[in-house]
Amino acid sequence: MSGHDHGHDHGHDGQGHDHGHGPGGHRHGVAADADRRWLAIALALIGTFMAVEVVIGVLAHSLALISDAAHMLTDAVSIVLALIAMRLAARPARGGFTYGLKRAEILSAQANGLTLLLLAAWLAYEAVRRLMDPPPVEGGLVLVTALAGIVVNVAAAWCISRANRSSLAVEGAYQHVLNDLFAFIGTAVAGLVVMTTGFRQADAIATLVVVVLMVKAGYGLVRDSGRIFLEAAPAHVDPDAVGDRLVGHPPVTEVHDLHIWTITSGQAALSAHVLVEPAGDCHAVRRELEGLLEKEYGITHTTLQVDHAPDSLLSVGRRGDASYDPHCADAHGPVHREGPHDH
């Protein structure tokens, strides 16, 4: 075998069977339709109750109820975005979109996170203003509405939990509804306090509890979707450790241009340039490394370019010494070579 390029994309198993590329790989036909049905049911529940709650919140002069209704609006939007993202992600790759539109769900998650953060800022301002000058609040009406909201959100959260939450868009919708459930519990407590003690500031305090929950969920969604947009490696994968593991597999002598990123939720991808000893079998090494990556890291979408290392590279340089690399003049990232682990 010569030292020519042996690039290979490991998206299938060699017999033409698609691996599905991770946890989302089974989502075709029935599974995707079922997900859409459960999300649509949750959307109907939330949308109906939200309209009622806005009216009651205005009548009861309750910011906590209005904040819950606003939060439910973002719940509804997040579910709509998840449904749209599912349809877009199911479209086959074509034209300039070589991955298809699988990242539509990441856009959805980012939008969900940003709306949560912006809404939290507005509600925090209103809550502080009401702490200083609390308006009269109908505690009994707040309590009854909040208890009804708890029931609705439990039902909606259960519906969404039946969908595939490995999707960041679906997880975003689930986090929205779950946070709203906790918010309604706080609002119910506030309504009970106002009704029994007349402490009107309880309504604003319940709103601030909602704000904290919204910030926590919003930040998590923005952070996770941001990592994917910035082509970061999955949070549970250390690229340096992967490089060390690959170069420790004989007869591999060097690994460089190692890139690990996430295409969409649960679909990690890896590419690398691998050099092996002149007597090594490039095709065998590629197959072994693909199996190693799938077994130890769960990465099934791999593109490995495997070449024979030139003699000069075998006699000069060591792991971490990127000053001399005759094979790639401009290698990206650390160069992993046989030798002491000092890169």
Contacts in CASP RR format, 6 or more apart in sequence:
PFRMAT RR
TARGET T0000
AUTHOR 0000-0000-0000
METHOD contacts of the structure
MODEL  1
MSGHDHGHDHGHDGQGHDHGHGPGGHRHGVAADADRRWLAIALALIGTFM
AVEVVIGVLAHSLALISDAAHMLTDAVSIVLALIAMRLAARPARGGFTYG
LKRAEILSAQANGLTLLLLAAWLAYEAVRRLMDPPPVEGGLVLVTALAGI
VVNVAAAWCISRANRSSLAVEGAYQHVLNDLFAFIGTAVAGLVVMTTGFR
QADAIATLVVVVLMVKAGYGLVRDSGRIFLEAAPAHVDPDAVGDRLVGHP
PVTEVHDLHIWTITSGQAALSAHVLVEPAGDCHAVRRELEGLLEKEYGIT
HTTLQVDHAPDSLLSVGRRGDASYDPHCADAHGPVHREGPHDH
1 280 0 8 1.000
1 281 0 8 1.000
1 282 0 8 1.000
1 283 0 8 1.000
1 308 0 8 1.000
2 308 0 8 1.000
3 282 0 8 1.000
3 307 0 8 1.000
3 308 0 8 1.000
4 307 0 8 1.000
5 305 0 8 1.000
5 307 0 8 1.000
6 282 0 8 1.000
6 283 0 8 1.000
6 286 0 8 1.000
6 304 0 8 1.000
6 305 0 8 1.000
6 306 0 8 1.000
6 307 0 8 1.000
7 286 0 8 1.000
7 303 0 8 1.000
7 304 0 8 1.000
7 305 0 8 1.000
7 306 0 8 1.000
8 286 0 8 1.000
8 290 0 8 1.000
8 303 0 8 1.000
8 304 0 8 1.000
8 306 0 8 1.000
9 301 0 8 1.000
9 302 0 8 1.000
9 303 0 8 1.000
10 290 0 8 1.000
10 294 0 8 1.000
10 300 0 8 1.000
10 301 0 8 1.000
10 302 0 8 1.000
10 303 0 8 1.000
10 304 0 8 1.000
11 18 0 8 1.000
11 19 0 8 1.000
11 20 0 8 1.000
11 21 0 8 1.000
11 300 0 8 1.000
11 301 0 8 1.000
11 302 0 8 1.000
12 18 0 8 1.000
12 19 0 8 1.000
13 19 0 8 1.000
19 25 0 8 1.000
19 294 0 8 1.000
19 300 0 8 1.000
20 26 0 8 1.000
20 300 0 8 1.000
21 263 0 8 1.000
21 267 0 8 1.000
21 300 0 8 1.000
21 301 0 8 1.000
22 266 0 8 1.000
22 267 0 8 1.000
22 268 0 8 1.000
22 298 0 8 1.000
22 300 0 8 1.000
23 164 0 8 1.000
23 166 0 8 1.000
23 265 0 8 1.000
23 266 0 8 1.000
24 164 0 8 1.000
24 166 0 8 1.000
24 167 0 8 1.000
24 265 0 8 1.000
24 266 0 8 1.000
24 267 0 8 1.000
25 267 0 8 1.000
27 35 0 8 1.000
27 164 0 8 1.000
27 167 0 8 1.000
28 90 0 8 1.000
31 164 0 8 1.000
32 86 0 8 1.000
32 90 0 8 1.000
34 162 0 8 1.000
34 163 0 8 1.000
35 86 0 8 1.000
35 163 0 8 1.000
35 164 0 8 1.000
35 167 0 8 1.000
35 170 0 8 1.000
36 83 0 8 1.000
36 86 0 8 1.000
38 159 0 8 1.000
38 160 0 8 1.000
38 162 0 8 1.000
38 163 0 8 1.000
39 79 0 8 1.000
39 82 0 8 1.000
39 83 0 8 1.000
39 159 0 8 1.000
39 160 0 8 1.000
39 163 0 8 1.000
39 170 0 8 1.000
39 173 0 8 1.000
40 83 0 8 1.000
41 159 0 8 1.000
42 79 0 8 1.000
42 155 0 8 1.000
42 156 0 8 1.000
42 157 0 8 1.000
42 159 0 8 1.000
42 160 0 8 1.000
42 173 0 8 1.000
42 177 0 8 1.000
43 76 0 8 1.000
43 79 0 8 1.000
43 80 0 8 1.000
43 83 0 8 1.000
45 152 0 8 1.000
45 155 0 8 1.000
45 156 0 8 1.000
45 159 0 8 1.000
46 72 0 8 1.000
46 75 0 8 1.000
46 76 0 8 1.000
46 79 0 8 1.000
46 152 0 8 1.000
46 153 0 8 1.000
46 156 0 8 1.000
46 177 0 8 1.000
47 72 0 8 1.000
47 76 0 8 1.000
49 72 0 8 1.000
49 148 0 8 1.000
49 149 0 8 1.000
49 152 0 8 1.000
50 69 0 8 1.000
50 72 0 8 1.000
50 73 0 8 1.000
50 75 0 8 1.000
50 76 0 8 1.000
53 65 0 8 1.000
53 68 0 8 1.000
53 69 0 8 1.000
53 72 0 8 1.000
53 145 0 8 1.000
53 149 0 8 1.000
54 66 0 8 1.000
54 69 0 8 1.000
56 62 0 8 1.000
56 65 0 8 1.000
56 141 0 8 1.000
56 145 0 8 1.000
57 65 0 8 1.000
57 66 0 8 1.000
57 69 0 8 1.000
57 141 0 8 1.000
57 142 0 8 1.000
57 145 0 8 1.000
58 66 0 8 1.000
59 138 0 8 1.000
59 141 0 8 1.000
60 137 0 8 1.000
60 138 0 8 1.000
60 139 0 8 1.000
60 140 0 8 1.000
60 141 0 8 1.000
60 142 0 8 1.000
60 145 0 8 1.000
61 135 0 8 1.000
61 136 0 8 1.000
61 137 0 8 1.000
61 138 0 8 1.000
62 137 0 8 1.000
62 138 0 8 1.000
62 139 0 8 1.000
62 141 0 8 1.000
62 142 0 8 1.000
62 187 0 8 1.000
62 191 0 8 1.000
62 203 0 8 1.000
63 123 0 8 1.000
63 126 0 8 1.000
63 127 0 8 1.000
63 130 0 8 1.000
63 203 0 8 1.000
63 204 0 8 1.000
63 207 0 8 1.000
64 142 0 8 1.000
64 146 0 8 1.000
64 186 0 8 1.000
64 187 0 8 1.000
64 190 0 8 1.000
64 191 0 8 1.000
64 203 0 8 1.000
64 204 0 8 1.000
64 206 0 8 1.000
64 207 0 8 1.000
64 210 0 8 1.000
65 142 0 8 1.000
65 145 0 8 1.000
65 146 0 8 1.000
65 187 0 8 1.000
67 123 0 8 1.000
67 126 0 8 1.000
67 127 0 8 1.000
67 183 0 8 1.000
67 207 0 8 1.000
67 210 0 8 1.000
67 211 0 8 1.000
68 146 0 8 1.000
68 149 0 8 1.000
68 180 0 8 1.000
68 183 0 8 1.000
68 184 0 8 1.000
68 187 0 8 1.000
68 210 0 8 1.000
70 119 0 8 1.000
70 123 0 8 1.000
71 119 0 8 1.000
71 176 0 8 1.000
71 179 0 8 1.000
71 180 0 8 1.000
71 183 0 8 1.000
71 210 0 8 1.000
71 214 0 8 1.000
72 180 0 8 1.000
74 112 0 8 1.000
74 115 0 8 1.000
74 116 0 8 1.000
74 119 0 8 1.000
74 176 0 8 1.000
75 156 0 8 1.000
75 173 0 8 1.000
75 176 0 8 1.000
75 177 0 8 1.000
75 180 0 8 1.000
77 111 0 8 1.000
77 112 0 8 1.000
77 115 0 8 1.000
78 108 0 8 1.000
78 112 0 8 1.000
78 115 0 8 1.000
78 169 0 8 1.000
78 172 0 8 1.000
78 173 0 8 1.000
78 176 0 8 1.000
79 160 0 8 1.000
79 173 0 8 1.000
79 176 0 8 1.000
81 108 0 8 1.000
81 111 0 8 1.000
81 112 0 8 1.000
81 169 0 8 1.000
81 173 0 8 1.000
82 105 0 8 1.000
82 108 0 8 1.000
82 167 0 8 1.000
82 169 0 8 1.000
82 170 0 8 1.000
82 172 0 8 1.000
82 173 0 8 1.000
84 104 0 8 1.000
84 108 0 8 1.000
85 104 0 8 1.000
85 105 0 8 1.000
85 107 0 8 1.000
85 108 0 8 1.000
85 167 0 8 1.000
85 169 0 8 1.000
86 105 0 8 1.000
86 167 0 8 1.000
86 169 0 8 1.000
88 101 0 8 1.000
88 104 0 8 1.000
88 105 0 8 1.000
89 100 0 8 1.000
89 101 0 8 1.000
89 102 0 8 1.000
89 104 0 8 1.000
89 105 0 8 1.000
89 264 0 8 1.000
91 100 0 8 1.000
91 101 0 8 1.000
92 100 0 8 1.000
93 99 0 8 1.000
93 100 0 8 1.000
94 100 0 8 1.000
99 263 0 8 1.000
99 264 0 8 1.000
102 263 0 8 1.000
102 264 0 8 1.000
102 267 0 8 1.000
103 228 0 8 1.000
103 229 0 8 1.000
103 263 0 8 1.000
103 264 0 8 1.000
104 169 0 8 1.000
105 167 0 8 1.000
105 168 0 8 1.000
105 169 0 8 1.000
105 170 0 8 1.000
105 264 0 8 1.000
105 265 0 8 1.000
106 168 0 8 1.000
106 169 0 8 1.000
106 225 0 8 1.000
106 226 0 8 1.000
106 228 0 8 1.000
106 229 0 8 1.000
106 264 0 8 1.000
106 265 0 8 1.000
107 225 0 8 1.000
108 168 0 8 1.000
108 169 0 8 1.000
108 172 0 8 1.000
109 168 0 8 1.000
109 169 0 8 1.000
109 171 0 8 1.000
109 172 0 8 1.000
109 221 0 8 1.000
109 224 0 8 1.000
109 225 0 8 1.000
110 221 0 8 1.000
110 222 0 8 1.000
110 225 0 8 1.000
110 226 0 8 1.000
110 229 0 8 1.000
112 169 0 8 1.000
112 172 0 8 1.000
112 173 0 8 1.000
112 175 0 8 1.000
112 176 0 8 1.000
112 218 0 8 1.000
112 221 0 8 1.000
113 172 0 8 1.000
113 217 0 8 1.000
113 218 0 8 1.000
113 219 0 8 1.000
113 220 0 8 1.000
113 221 0 8 1.000
113 222 0 8 1.000
113 225 0 8 1.000
114 218 0 8 1.000
114 222 0 8 1.000
116 176 0 8 1.000
116 179 0 8 1.000
116 214 0 8 1.000
116 215 0 8 1.000
116 217 0 8 1.000
116 218 0 8 1.000
116 221 0 8 1.000
117 214 0 8 1.000
117 215 0 8 1.000
117 218 0 8 1.000
117 219 0 8 1.000
117 222 0 8 1.000
119 214 0 8 1.000
120 211 0 8 1.000
120 214 0 8 1.000
120 215 0 8 1.000
120 218 0 8 1.000
123 207 0 8 1.000
123 210 0 8 1.000
123 211 0 8 1.000
123 214 0 8 1.000
124 208 0 8 1.000
124 211 0 8 1.000
126 207 0 8 1.000
127 204 0 8 1.000
127 205 0 8 1.000
127 207 0 8 1.000
127 208 0 8 1.000
127 211 0 8 1.000
128 204 0 8 1.000
128 208 0 8 1.000
130 201 0 8 1.000
130 203 0 8 1.000
130 204 0 8 1.000
130 207 0 8 1.000
131 201 0 8 1.000
131 204 0 8 1.000
131 205 0 8 1.000
134 200 0 8 1.000
134 201 0 8 1.000
134 203 0 8 1.000
134 204 0 8 1.000
135 200 0 8 1.000
136 200 0 8 1.000
137 191 0 8 1.000
137 194 0 8 1.000
137 200 0 8 1.000
137 203 0 8 1.000
139 191 0 8 1.000
139 192 0 8 1.000
139 194 0 8 1.000
139 195 0 8 1.000
140 191 0 8 1.000
140 194 0 8 1.000
140 195 0 8 1.000
142 187 0 8 1.000
142 188 0 8 1.000
142 190 0 8 1.000
142 191 0 8 1.000
142 194 0 8 1.000
142 195 0 8 1.000
142 203 0 8 1.000
143 188 0 8 1.000
143 191 0 8 1.000
143 192 0 8 1.000
143 195 0 8 1.000
145 187 0 8 1.000
146 184 0 8 1.000
146 185 0 8 1.000
146 186 0 8 1.000
146 187 0 8 1.000
146 188 0 8 1.000
146 190 0 8 1.000
146 191 0 8 1.000
147 184 0 8 1.000
147 188 0 8 1.000
149 184 0 8 1.000
150 181 0 8 1.000
150 184 0 8 1.000
150 185 0 8 1.000
150 188 0 8 1.000
153 177 0 8 1.000
153 178 0 8 1.000
153 180 0 8 1.000
153 181 0 8 1.000
153 184 0 8 1.000
154 181 0 8 1.000
156 177 0 8 1.000
157 174 0 8 1.000
157 177 0 8 1.000
157 178 0 8 1.000
157 181 0 8 1.000
160 170 0 8 1.000
160 173 0 8 1.000
160 174 0 8 1.000
160 177 0 8 1.000
161 174 0 8 1.000
163 170 0 8 1.000
164 170 0 8 1.000
165 171 0 8 1.000
165 174 0 8 1.000
166 265 0 8 1.000
166 266 0 8 1.000
167 265 0 8 1.000
168 221 0 8 1.000
168 224 0 8 1.000
168 225 0 8 1.000
168 228 0 8 1.000
168 264 0 8 1.000
168 265 0 8 1.000
169 265 0 8 1.000
171 265 0 8 1.000
172 217 0 8 1.000
172 221 0 8 1.000
175 217 0 8 1.000
175 218 0 8 1.000
175 221 0 8 1.000
176 217 0 8 1.000
178 217 0 8 1.000
179 210 0 8 1.000
179 213 0 8 1.000
179 214 0 8 1.000
179 216 0 8 1.000
179 217 0 8 1.000
182 209 0 8 1.000
182 213 0 8 1.000
183 206 0 8 1.000
183 209 0 8 1.000
183 210 0 8 1.000
183 213 0 8 1.000
186 206 0 8 1.000
186 209 0 8 1.000
186 210 0 8 1.000
187 206 0 8 1.000
187 210 0 8 1.000
189 202 0 8 1.000
189 206 0 8 1.000
190 202 0 8 1.000
190 203 0 8 1.000
190 205 0 8 1.000
190 206 0 8 1.000
191 202 0 8 1.000
191 203 0 8 1.000
191 206 0 8 1.000
193 199 0 8 1.000
193 202 0 8 1.000
194 200 0 8 1.000
194 202 0 8 1.000
194 203 0 8 1.000
224 235 0 8 1.000
226 232 0 8 1.000
227 235 0 8 1.000
227 262 0 8 1.000
228 261 0 8 1.000
228 262 0 8 1.000
228 264 0 8 1.000
231 259 0 8 1.000
231 261 0 8 1.000
232 261 0 8 1.000
232 262 0 8 1.000
233 239 0 8 1.000
233 260 0 8 1.000
233 261 0 8 1.000
233 262 0 8 1.000
233 268 0 8 1.000
234 260 0 8 1.000
234 262 0 8 1.000
234 266 0 8 1.000
234 268 0 8 1.000
237 260 0 8 1.000
237 268 0 8 1.000
237 297 0 8 1.000
237 299 0 8 1.000
239 258 0 8 1.000
239 260 0 8 1.000
240 334 0 8 1.000
240 336 0 8 1.000
240 343 0 8 1.000
242 258 0 8 1.000
242 260 0 8 1.000
242 270 0 8 1.000
242 293 0 8 1.000
242 297 0 8 1.000
243 255 0 8 1.000
243 258 0 8 1.000
243 272 0 8 1.000
243 334 0 8 1.000
243 336 0 8 1.000
244 336 0 8 1.000
244 341 0 8 1.000
245 292 0 8 1.000
245 296 0 8 1.000
246 252 0 8 1.000
246 255 0 8 1.000
246 258 0 8 1.000
246 272 0 8 1.000
246 274 0 8 1.000
246 289 0 8 1.000
246 292 0 8 1.000
246 293 0 8 1.000
246 336 0 8 1.000
247 253 0 8 1.000
247 254 0 8 1.000
247 255 0 8 1.000
247 319 0 8 1.000
247 336 0 8 1.000
247 337 0 8 1.000
247 338 0 8 1.000
248 338 0 8 1.000
249 285 0 8 1.000
249 288 0 8 1.000
249 289 0 8 1.000
249 292 0 8 1.000
250 277 0 8 1.000
251 276 0 8 1.000
251 277 0 8 1.000
251 279 0 8 1.000
251 280 0 8 1.000
251 285 0 8 1.000
252 274 0 8 1.000
252 275 0 8 1.000
252 276 0 8 1.000
252 285 0 8 1.000
252 289 0 8 1.000
252 338 0 8 1.000
253 275 0 8 1.000
253 276 0 8 1.000
253 277 0 8 1.000
253 309 0 8 1.000
253 313 0 8 1.000
253 314 0 8 1.000
253 337 0 8 1.000
253 338 0 8 1.000
254 274 0 8 1.000
254 275 0 8 1.000
254 309 0 8 1.000
254 313 0 8 1.000
254 327 0 8 1.000
254 335 0 8 1.000
254 336 0 8 1.000
254 337 0 8 1.000
254 338 0 8 1.000
255 272 0 8 1.000
255 273 0 8 1.000
255 274 0 8 1.000
255 275 0 8 1.000
255 335 0 8 1.000
255 336 0 8 1.000
256 272 0 8 1.000
256 273 0 8 1.000
256 325 0 8 1.000
256 327 0 8 1.000
256 328 0 8 1.000
256 331 0 8 1.000
256 332 0 8 1.000
256 333 0 8 1.000
256 334 0 8 1.000
256 335 0 8 1.000
256 336 0 8 1.000
257 271 0 8 1.000
257 272 0 8 1.000
257 273 0 8 1.000
257 328 0 8 1.000
257 331 0 8 1.000
257 332 0 8 1.000
257 333 0 8 1.000
258 270 0 8 1.000
258 271 0 8 1.000
258 272 0 8 1.000
258 273 0 8 1.000
258 333 0 8 1.000
258 334 0 8 1.000
258 336 0 8 1.000
259 270 0 8 1.000
259 271 0 8 1.000
259 272 0 8 1.000
259 332 0 8 1.000
260 268 0 8 1.000
260 269 0 8 1.000
260 270 0 8 1.000
260 299 0 8 1.000
261 268 0 8 1.000
261 269 0 8 1.000
262 268 0 8 1.000
262 269 0 8 1.000
263 269 0 8 1.000
263 301 0 8 1.000
267 301 0 8 1.000
268 297 0 8 1.000
268 298 0 8 1.000
268 299 0 8 1.000
268 301 0 8 1.000
269 299 0 8 1.000
269 301 0 8 1.000
269 302 0 8 1.000
269 303 0 8 1.000
270 293 0 8 1.000
270 299 0 8 1.000
270 301 0 8 1.000
270 302 0 8 1.000
270 303 0 8 1.000
271 302 0 8 1.000
271 303 0 8 1.000
271 304 0 8 1.000
271 305 0 8 1.000
272 303 0 8 1.000
272 304 0 8 1.000
272 305 0 8 1.000
273 305 0 8 1.000
273 307 0 8 1.000
273 327 0 8 1.000
273 328 0 8 1.000
273 331 0 8 1.000
274 285 0 8 1.000
274 286 0 8 1.000
274 289 0 8 1.000
274 304 0 8 1.000
274 305 0 8 1.000
274 306 0 8 1.000
274 307 0 8 1.000
275 306 0 8 1.000
275 307 0 8 1.000
275 308 0 8 1.000
275 309 0 8 1.000
275 313 0 8 1.000
275 327 0 8 1.000
276 282 0 8 1.000
276 285 0 8 1.000
276 306 0 8 1.000
276 307 0 8 1.000
276 308 0 8 1.000
276 309 0 8 1.000
277 308 0 8 1.000
277 309 0 8 1.000
277 314 0 8 1.000
278 308 0 8 1.000
278 309 0 8 1.000
278 311 0 8 1.000
278 314 0 8 1.000
280 308 0 8 1.000
282 306 0 8 1.000
282 307 0 8 1.000
282 308 0 8 1.000
283 306 0 8 1.000
285 306 0 8 1.000
286 304 0 8 1.000
286 306 0 8 1.000
289 302 0 8 1.000
289 304 0 8 1.000
289 306 0 8 1.000
290 302 0 8 1.000
290 304 0 8 1.000
293 299 0 8 1.000
293 300 0 8 1.000
293 302 0 8 1.000
294 300 0 8 1.000
307 327 0 8 1.000
309 327 0 8 1.000
310 326 0 8 1.000
310 327 0 8 1.000
312 326 0 8 1.000
313 325 0 8 1.000
313 326 0 8 1.000
313 327 0 8 1.000
316 324 0 8 1.000
317 324 0 8 1.000
317 337 0 8 1.000
318 337 0 8 1.000
318 338 0 8 1.000
318 339 0 8 1.000
318 340 0 8 1.000
318 342 0 8 1.000
319 335 0 8 1.000
319 336 0 8 1.000
319 337 0 8 1.000
319 338 0 8 1.000
319 339 0 8 1.000
319 340 0 8 1.000
319 341 0 8 1.000
319 342 0 8 1.000
319 343 0 8 1.000
320 334 0 8 1.000
320 335 0 8 1.000
320 336 0 8 1.000
320 337 0 8 1.000
320 342 0 8 1.000
320 343 0 8 1.000
321 335 0 8 1.000
321 337 0 8 1.000
322 331 0 8 1.000
322 333 0 8 1.000
322 334 0 8 1.000
322 335 0 8 1.000
325 331 0 8 1.000
325 335 0 8 1.000
334 343 0 8 1.000
335 343 0 8 1.000
336 343 0 8 1.000
337 343 0 8 1.000
END
